[in-house]
Amino acid sequence: MKWFVGLGNPGKDYEDTRHNIGWMALEEAASRWGISGGQSKCKGIVAEGRVGAEKVYLIKPMTYMNLSGECVRAFLDFYKPDPADLIVVYDDMDTELGSIRLRMKGSPGGHNGIRSIIAHLGTDQFHRIRLGISRPAPGRDIAQYVLSSFRKEEREALEATIKKGADAMEYCLSNTFEKAMAMFNGK
């Protein structure tokens, strides 16, 4: 079993923002895998399905980004999955738009959603697919930047990022995370 948590913010105002690219990648994977709908539980929307022999959960926290760990903890407490099967998919300013980076563990790197998950799990030892959104121009407010929509000229790179994120998720279903890192980092 794998459980993918895509980070984002609920509501129409946020659906096309940089902070919601994790949700976009989850939606791409769900579409590929024929997983639809989802139920409101564990402070999020939880969709489940099978991809080949693998049971898969796709989870969108509905707690807003800074409280994402509440949903992850609630899912862990209710379903009792192996924490080693958790993969968090989220936006990363230190990765260029159009690229992704996979990490096995580490600090939140300034990302409040990851900070919340670390606090609620009590560890930074979980797998991550970081989707590039690039850094804002110098002097631009970071909060304003991550809550802004992608510009028209960024759409092609956005689609590439979402596709690569879903590709990495799919690869993780039949390969170790270490192999996924070797496959997708540096591309």
Phi, psi and omega in degrees: 000139174237141173235119182257127177248115177264128182270145180181185178239138178285156173107151181304323183298339186249351194299332182250022184267164180300323181295341184261013181296332176297319176295320181299318179293321176298318180295322177297314179297316180301318179296315179298321187268000180069029178261120182234166176072229185127158181243150176281109177200160177057035180062030179200187172254121184244119175246142180227154178191188178236139173237103189064233180270355187269127172281136185229136171243132175246121189235128174246108176300138178254020186265002193073154189310310189293349180241021183305328181298333179298317179292316181299315180296317180297318178297315180299316181293323184278310186271340180058043178286165175287122179302336178292344180265004179280132172228120180263132183244121187203169180284145180219118180287339182275003176242134182293143174304132184104350183236162173227161175221137177254139178225147180271335186191179173135180181290168178289343179058033180086000181269115185292331176294316178292320177303317180295318179296315178302315181297318183281334177270338183075018180203155173255013184269073174214154185281147183222139169247110183264120182262123185293132172235001181064165179273151175287166175300147179306136179089348180279139179296126184294316180300317179296321181296309183291339178264009178266157178281158175289142179281159182306317183288352178263353189300320181296315178293324177300311180299321178296319179296313180299315180298314180297321178298314178293324176300315180295319177301313181296319180298324180294342180289332183235009180221160176291159178294327177299317177295322178297319177299314180297324182286319191255335178284134180092358177279000000 
